[in-house]
Amino acid sequence: MSERLAIFAEGQFETLNGKTGHGVIRYAPREVVAVIDSANAGRTADEVVPYCSRPVPIVASVAEAAALGADRLLIGVAPDGGKLSAEWRAALGEAMALGMDVEAGLHSVLADDPELVAVASHLGRRLIDLRVGPADLDTPEGPYARDPALRVVQSVGSDCAIGKMTVTLELDRTARERGERSVFVATGQTGIAISGWGIAVDHVISDYIAGAAERLVHQGAERGDLLFVEGQGSLYHPGYSGVTLGLLHGAAPDVLVLCHLAGQTAIHSYDTVKIPPLSAVVAYYEAACQPVRPARVAAIALNTRHLGEEEARAAIDAAAAETGLAVDDPVRFGSDRLLDAVLRAFAR
């Protein structure tokens, strides 16, 4: 019997930090019976965050979610640093007491928390850590070891939290609708919660990030021959660029899709770090790939969530004129234009 999820997002569901919950509701083939967020109780997920696209009821407490039949609590928030707070620990304990297993993708590992482990053991509940990867990771062999028939596409970004996972999921879905043997390759906790497999590369020892990415490509190749690898971070990000580069070199993609938030000029929370023009961002990513496996940016996915439709289309046209690349917002206008550009890049 499949689990019935309650997504814990207290006070943060409508923020960018609620992206794990948003992604699971929109994309995961899992039953979600409730979102826990007292600030929006009485509404539905799609009313608060239209991106979610499913009318999941929002409740004020763990107890209300249990009354709706939830038997697993998923922490649906990805806070900076990924740490477990005291308030969240109390909520997890309450959930287990009410009959729920607990699933999380935090850097704070549930199975390493003596208090939670004791409660889970006493109540017979499971603790599921999405971010904990295999123990036998190593450095990569290198892209020469890969089947030359395999096609690998990776999303990359000008910043964090701008839709790299969403873009890969949308491209994968469209490709499968066209009959491609397409695979979404999850590299973060939300993607793993959606797809049921993957490695959260930002939880991996830095020496082994590239090795983890290479392993994911090999695992993806067992499932299909067109892989869409979920990007992480940004080469421009002062905090997370190391994860980005390790993933890029380990996955060794053939084609890149650049993701950008329309109108953004600086890295979020690092206002002094300016984002260069898109044409320069394209050149920077292609240069970073060159020594390991040359790759080109085939398309730009522009996140236009803050713009009206007319402004969004104007921003898309401007980015296309600047870069000479196919540009679109795959959530708003569909991903066909971007996928066409990706497939053309392989045909050359």
C-alpha positions in Angstrom: 0.0 0.0 0.0 1.4 3.4 -1.0 1.9 6.1 1.6 -0.5 9.0 2.1 1.6 12.2 2.5 1.2 15.2 4.7 3.6 18.0 3.7 5.0 20.0 6.6 5.6 23.5 5.5 4.7 25.6 8.6 4.9 29.3 7.9 6.9 28.9 4.7 4.6 27.2 2.1 4.1 30.2 -0.1 7.9 31.1 0.0 10.7 29.9 -2.2 11.8 27.7 0.8 8.6 25.7 0.3 9.9 24.4 -3.1 10.1 20.7 -1.9 6.4 20.7 -1.2 5.6 22.6 -4.4 7.6 20.1 -6.5 6.1 17.0 -4.9 2.6 18.3 -5.3 3.0 19.3 -8.9 5.1 16.3 -10.2 5.2 13.3 -7.9 3.0 10.3 -8.6 2.2 10.2 -4.8 -1.0 10.8 -2.9 -0.8 14.1 -0.9 -3.7 14.5 1.6 -2.7 17.7 3.3 -0.2 20.6 3.6 0.5 21.8 7.1 0.8 25.6 7.3 -1.3 27.4 9.8 -0.8 30.7 8.0 -2.9 29.4 5.1 -5.2 26.9 6.7 -8.5 26.6 5.0 -7.2 27.2 1.6 -5.8 24.8 -1.0 -2.2 24.4 -2.3 -3.0 25.7 -5.8 -4.8 28.8 -4.4 -1.7 29.8 -2.5 0.9 28.6 -5.0 -0.7 28.2 -8.5 2.4 26.3 -9.6 1.3 23.4 -7.4 -1.7 22.7 -9.8 -3.5 20.3 -7.3 -6.1 21.4 -4.8 -4.5 19.8 -1.8 -6.1 21.1 1.4 -4.0 23.2 3.8 -4.5 22.5 7.5 -3.2 24.1 10.6 -1.7 21.2 12.5 -0.2 17.7 12.3 -3.2 16.4 14.1 -5.5 17.7 11.4 -3.4 16.0 8.7 -3.5 12.7 10.6 -7.3 13.0 10.8 -7.3 13.2 7.0 -5.5 9.9 6.8 -1.9 10.9 6.5 0.6 8.1 7.4 3.8 9.8 6.3 5.0 13.4 7.1 7.3 14.9 4.5 9.2 18.0 5.4 8.4 20.2 2.4 10.7 23.1 3.2 14.3 23.5 2.1 15.7 26.1 4.5 19.2 27.7 4.0 21.7 25.2 5.4 19.1 22.4 5.5 19.1 22.2 9.4 16.4 20.7 11.7 15.0 23.3 14.1 13.6 22.6 17.6 10.1 23.4 16.5 10.3 21.0 13.6 11.7 18.2 15.9 8.6 18.6 18.1 6.3 18.3 15.0 8.1 15.2 13.9 7.7 13.6 17.3 4.0 14.5 17.2 3.6 13.0 13.7 5.2 9.7 14.8 2.9 9.6 17.9 0.0 9.9 15.5 1.1 7.0 13.4 3.2 8.6 10.7 6.6 7.7 9.3 8.8 10.8 8.7 10.6 11.7 5.4 13.0 14.6 5.0 15.7 15.9 2.8 17.6 18.0 5.3 21.4 18.1 5.9 20.4 17.3 9.5 20.1 13.5 9.1 17.1 12.1 11.0 18.8 8.8 11.6 21.7 10.5 13.4 19.4 12.3 15.8 19.3 10.3 19.0 16.0 11.8 20.2 14.1 11.1 16.9 15.7 7.6 16.6 14.5 6.7 20.1 11.0 7.9 19.4 10.9 6.1 16.1 12.2 2.9 17.6 9.7 3.0 20.5 6.7 3.7 18.2 7.8 1.4 15.3 8.0 4.3 12.9 10.4 4.8 9.9 12.8 7.7 9.4 13.6 8.3 5.7 16.5 10.5 4.8 16.4 11.6 1.2 19.7 13.4 1.2 21.8 10.5 2.5 23.7 9.0 -0.4 25.6 5.7 -1.0 28.5 5.1 1.3 30.8 3.8 -1.5 31.1 6.9 -3.7 34.5 7.7 -5.3 36.0 10.0 -7.9 34.7 9.5 -11.5 36.3 7.4 -14.2 35.7 10.1 -16.7 33.3 10.7 -19.6 35.3 8.4 -21.9 33.7 5.5 -20.1 30.2 6.4 -21.3 28.2 4.8 -24.1 28.5 7.1 -27.0 24.9 6.6 -28.0 23.7 8.1 -24.7 22.4 11.7 -24.8 22.9 13.8 -21.7 21.2 17.2 -21.1 21.8 19.2 -17.9 20.1 22.3 -16.7 22.3 25.0 -15.3 21.5 28.4 -13.8 22.4 32.0 -13.3 21.4 31.5 -9.6 19.8 29.1 -7.2 16.1 28.4 -6.8 15.1 29.6 -10.2 13.6 26.4 -11.6 16.4 24.1 -12.8 14.5 21.0 -11.5 11.3 22.2 -12.9 12.8 22.7 -16.3 14.3 19.2 -16.4 11.0 17.7 -15.3 9.1 19.6 -18.0 11.5 18.7 -20.7 11.5 15.0 -19.6 7.7 14.9 -19.6 7.4 16.5 -23.1 10.1 14.1 -24.5 8.3 11.1 -23.1 5.1 12.3 -24.6 6.9 12.4 -28.0 8.0 8.7 -27.6 11.6 9.4 -26.4 13.2 7.0 -23.9 13.6 10.0 -21.6 14.7 9.9 -17.9 14.7 12.6 -15.2 17.9 12.3 -13.2 17.4 13.6 -9.7 20.4 15.3 -8.0 18.6 16.9 -5.1 16.2 15.9 -2.3 13.1 17.2 -3.9 13.8 15.4 -7.2 14.4 12.2 -5.2 11.1 12.7 -3.4 9.4 13.0 -6.8 11.2 10.3 -8.8 12.0 7.8 -6.1 15.7 7.5 -6.9 18.8 9.7 -7.2 21.6 11.2 -5.1 21.5 14.6 -3.4 24.9 15.8 -4.6 25.0 18.7 -2.2 25.2 16.2 0.7 28.2 14.4 -0.8 31.8 14.9 0.3 33.2 17.4 -2.2 35.9 15.1 -3.6 33.1 12.6 -4.6 30.5 15.0 -6.1 31.7 14.3 -9.7 31.7 10.6 -9.0 28.2 10.7 -7.7 27.1 12.6 -10.8 28.8 10.0 -13.0 27.1 7.2 -11.2 23.7 8.9 -11.7 24.4 9.1 -15.4 25.2 5.4 -15.5 22.0 4.6 -13.5 20.0 6.8 -15.8 21.4 5.0 -18.9 19.9 1.7 -17.5 16.4 3.4 -17.7 16.7 5.3 -21.1 18.9 7.0 -23.6 17.9 10.6 -23.2 18.8 11.9 -19.8 17.7 15.2 -18.3 20.1 15.8 -15.3 18.7 18.2 -12.7 21.2 21.1 -12.2 22.2 22.5 -8.8 23.3 26.0 -7.7 25.2 28.3 -10.0 28.8 28.8 -11.1 28.3 32.4 -9.9 27.0 31.5 -6.5 29.5 32.3 -3.6 28.1 29.5 -1.5 27.2 26.7 -3.8 29.4 27.0 -6.9 31.5 24.0 -5.8 28.5 21.7 -6.0 27.6 23.2 -9.4 31.0 22.5 -10.9 31.4 19.0 -9.5 28.0 18.1 -10.9 28.8 19.6 -14.3 32.1 17.7 -14.6 30.8 14.4 -13.3 27.6 14.3 -15.4 29.7 15.6 -18.4 26.6 16.6 -20.4 26.5 17.0 -24.2 23.9 19.8 -24.1 23.0 22.5 -21.5 19.8 24.4 -20.9 20.4 27.6 -19.1 17.8 28.7 -16.5 17.4 32.4 -15.6 14.9 34.4 -13.6 13.7 37.2 -15.9 15.0 40.6 -14.7 17.3 39.3 -12.0 20.6 41.2 -11.9 22.3 39.9 -8.8 22.7 36.6 -6.8 19.9 36.2 -4.2 21.2 37.2 -0.8 24.5 38.3 -2.3 23.6 41.6 -3.8 27.1 42.6 -4.6 27.6 39.6 -6.9 26.1 40.7 -10.2 24.8 38.3 -12.9 26.5 39.1 -16.2 24.5 39.5 -19.4 23.0 36.2 -20.6 25.4 35.9 -23.5 28.3 36.0 -21.0 26.6 33.4 -18.8 26.3 31.1 -21.8 30.0 31.5 -22.6 31.0 30.9 -19.0 29.2 27.6 -18.7 30.5 26.4 -22.1 34.0 27.3 -21.1 33.7 25.4 -17.8 32.6 22.2 -19.7 35.3 22.4 -22.4 38.3 20.7 -20.8 36.2 17.7 -19.6 33.6 17.2 -22.3 32.6 20.1 -24.6 29.0 21.1 -24.3 27.0 23.9 -25.7 23.9 25.8 -24.4 21.1 24.9 -26.7 18.3 26.9 -25.1 17.4 29.2 -22.3 14.5 28.6 -19.9 13.3 31.9 -18.7 11.4 32.0 -15.4 8.8 34.8 -15.9 6.8 34.2 -12.7 6.9 37.9 -11.7 5.7 39.2 -15.0 2.4 39.7 -16.8 1.9 37.7 -20.0 2.8 40.6 -22.3 5.9 41.4 -20.3 6.9 37.7 -20.2 6.7 37.4 -24.0 8.7 40.6 -24.4 11.4 39.3 -22.0 11.6 36.0 -23.9 12.0 37.8 -27.2 14.7 40.1 -25.8 16.7 37.1 -24.4 16.4 35.3 -27.8 17.6 38.4 -29.6 20.6 38.8 -27.2 21.8 35.2 -27.4 20.5 33.9 -30.7 19.1 30.9 -28.8 15.7 29.3 -28.4 14.1 30.9 -25.3 10.8 30.1 -23.5 9.1 29.7 -20.1 8.3 26.0 -20.1 5.9 26.2 -17.2 3.9 29.1 -18.6 4.1 28.4 -22.4 5.2 24.8 -22.7 8.5 23.2 -23.3 8.3 22.2 -27.0 10.4 25.1 -28.3 13.2 24.2 -25.8 13.0 20.5 -26.5 13.2 21.1 -30.2 16.4 23.1 -29.7 17.9 20.4 -27.5 17.1 17.6 -30.0 18.5 19.7 -32.9 21.7 20.1 -31.0 22.2 16.3 -31.0 21.3 16.1 -34.7 24.3 18.3 -35.6 
